[in-house]
């Protein structure tokens, strides 16, 4: 599935990915960001996620919109064996879109338009 980061230029956006564990065993995942703009995305709570049995966990993905062009990356969650149980590898497409541009400030100045 795709996770979209939309907002104003220079805005920092945090999205949560909900992971559910319907089994009776603990699941653990290692998170990796790959792709052209992977360095612009970050995992604010670290790269390791542990989900207790019959519970749910979250992965926080943070992104600051720095460019007008769309940013793209992939979040890969690779299962680590816990109690001899492996979970499925999960992938999420990360994409950004600039919705508006707000000025950081306004500077007023006077200058002649033309001089001989």
N, C-alpha and C positions, 0 to 999 in steps of 0.2 A: 504494500500500500504506500501511498504518498503522504508525506507530512509537509504542509505548506507554511512558510514563514512569510507573512505579508505585513507590511507596515510602511512607515515613513523612512526616508533615507536617514541613516545614522541611528535608527532605533534599534534597541536590543530586545529580541523576542525570545521567550522561553516556552518550549512546548514539552508536554509530558506524554510519554508513551506508556500506556497501561499494559502490563503483562500479568496474565492470570495463570495460576497454577492449579489446575483441577485435579491433580494427582495426589496420592498419599505420601509422596516423597519430596524432599527439598530439591529445588532446581537452582542452578547457578549459571550465570552467563557472563562472558567477557564481551565488552562492547568495543567495536572498532569503527572509526570513520574513514572512509576511502573515497577517492574521486577527485575531480578537478579542483573543487573548492573546499576540500575536507578541512583544511587548516583554518577556515573561517568559522567552522562549527566547533562546539566544545560540549563535553559532558560534564556538567557542573557538579555532579555527585560522584565522580570517579568512573572507572571503566569496569567495575565488577558489580554485578547485581545478584543478590540472593533472594529467592522467593520461597518462604516456608510452605509446607503442604496446605492445600485448600485455601490459600491466601492470594494476594496480589501485590505487585510491586510496580514501581515507576522508574523510568529512565528520563532524566531531564536533559533536553538538548537545547543549547543556547546558541543564538546567532545574532550578530550585529550586521545590519545591512550597510555595506561600505561602498557598493558600486550600483550603478543604474541597471547593469545587465543582470539577468537572473543567475543566481548561484545554484550549483548542483553538487550533491554528494550522496553517499549511501551509508546508512547505519547498518552494520552487521552485528547481530547478537549470536555468538557462538557458545553453545552449551558446554559446560564443564561437568564432568561426572561427580555426582554427590550421591553417596549411598549406593553406588553402582548403577545409577540411573542417568541416562542421557536425555536431554530435551531436544527439540527440533531447532535447527538453525533458523533464525529469523532475519529478514532484510526489510529495510524501509528506505524509500527514496526520499531525499530531502531537497526541497526546491524553495527558492525565494522569489518574491515579486515586490517591487517598489510600488506602493499605491499612491503616495504623494511626496512632495518635496517641500519641506518647511525651512525657511532661512534660519541660519544659526544666529544672525544678527543683521542689523541694517546700519550702513555707514553713510552719512551725508557729507558731501564735500562740494566746494565751489571751485570751478576751474574755467578759464576761458576756453571756448570751443575752438577758436582760431586765432593765431597770431601771425603777423607778417614777419 
